[in-house]
Structure formats: structure tokens, C-alpha cells
Amino acid sequence: MKELIEYIARNLATRPDDVKVTEDVEEDRVVLRLEVADEDKGKIIGRQGRVAQAMRVLLRVAAVKSGTRAVLEIV
């Protein structure tokens, strides 16, 4: 799941080397925190949050396939 989010974010960002994804397990879910350069936050979030929402949907599907719950936080 971490690799999926990292792949999508690196392809959207103008500075792909600054993309960082950390994975933490909290209670019964996996929390992925995505950090990008300040100038790339708009591209990652998208208009009205559409890109971020699409990333969350893909993450949710991947989590269901592996039998877990996952949450994406963009910081």
C-alpha cells in the first residue's frame, strides 16, 4: 500500500525526490502519511480535493484486498 501511494505521488510531483511516505499501525488500521514539497501540495490535493480523494479510494481498495483498514494523511 505504501508503494502504491508513493508511486502515484512521485508521478504527480514536480520534485519527486521530496516525496516521503511513512507507514504507522494505530489500533486496527494502517495510517499512511504523505509528505511532499510545499509547491507540490496543490498537485497532490487537486482541485476540490479530487486527486487526494482518488488516492484514498485506491488505498481503501488495496487495504480491503489485504484484509486491513487504511487511512491517508497528507501533511
Secondary structure, 3 states (H helix, E strand, C coil): CHHHHHHHHHHHCCCHHHCEEEEEEECCEEEEEEECCHHHHHHHHCHHHHHHHHHHHHHHHHHHHHCCEEEEEEC
